[in-house]
């Protein structure tokens, strides 16, 4: 993704993105969070360059953050039931 495309998706100028990259400007928390969503990376990765420990967990986290608290609770319950069922089936061969 180009600097211009990122800026357009964030609703800021390409120059502002460049200034952020070069450490000349700081971004607001809302831009920081939105940038992580647009880029499809976790906040830790964006802030520290630390890759996610597990891409599947990071992907789930991104999706869950975009849902309502009730939907997150329902999704967590469903995932736990699925994991329990997988454990009951025994180890993979």
Buried (B, 14 or more C-beta within 10 A) or exposed (E): EEBEEBBBBBEBEBEBBEBBEEEEEEBEEEBBBBBBBBBEBBBBBBEEEEEBEEEEEBEBEBEEEEEEEEEBEEBEEEEEEEEEEEEEEEEEE
